[in-house]
Amino acid sequence: MIKKYVANIAKRQPSNSWVTRFLRRNREKIITRNTAGIDQNCKKADDFKDYYNYFRLLHDYIEKYDIQPQNIYNMDEKGFLLGVT
């Protein structure tokens, strides 16, 4: 993905080792992270129908209770952390 972005800016294709060399040159400015693989049980439990039903239900509640976009919040699995700013 980054090679396509660079090619678009530079108007030429970067070499195969360009990304590696770029990251090495900018080690102090760029932090790289590797992602962890997904557990196979989680992968098997992932189902399109569940997502579809969830978002359909969410949409229905938003319409039923006339919830405005500015009143919709995101929350992760930790929930609210009281006393933490």
Sequence and secondary structure as in RCSB ss.txt:
>XXXX:A:sequence
MIKKYVANIAKRQPSNSWVTRFLRRNREKIITRNTAGIDQNCKKADDFKDYYNYFRLLHDYIEKYDIQPQNIYNM
DEKGFLLGVT
>XXXX:A:secstr
 HHHHHHHHHTS   TTHHHHHHHHTTTT          HHHHHH  HHHHHHHHHHHHHHHHHTT  GGG    
 TT   TT  
